[in-house]
């Protein structure tokens, strides 16, 4: 459980009740959904399985999602200048912790990290919220989706609130747009936390 200290000047989170931490070992660590991966200033995490999100929050306590990362991606405090920064597991995750002295092995992954950040920045600067959401769903489908007969299946547990935090809108707006997209045939929802995006390459 994470206790966030909100308000102006707040620049830290207090982790209680068995925080997920580790001393550096060249081995794979396993995390559960909703675990926070420990931040070590001279280490990077290589995601081997599962999905994590990186996030921060402003002085008013509003959560700002920085990105979604999967197998082969690299995350860590060393890649950010933000004072408040967390890595939260959206699924069961396997990740390896590497020291910065070993980062030469990760040069390609770090370049991919920068490119992905640029892609997400372009999406959130899209003026119309509906188009922003379509573009983000298309991005999720390309990165995490798998093909099914009716389109691309996005099968990761992302809530309406998390979608809202990612693209800079409200949960109510996301709920309305998801319903609208279903009615227009842009998406279907076979079950909770599961979206099939149709013709995502055309969005």
Secondary structure, 3 states (H helix, E strand, C coil): CEEECCCCCCCCEEECCCCECCCCCCCEEEECCCCEECCCCCEEEEEEECCEEEEEECCCCCEEEEEEECCCCEECHHHCCCCCCEEEECCCEEEEEEEHHHHHHHHHHHHHHHHHHHHHHHHHCCCCHHHHHHHHHHHHHHHHCEEECCEEEECCCCCHHHHHHHHCCCHHHHHHHHHHHHHHCCEEEEECCEEEECCHHHC
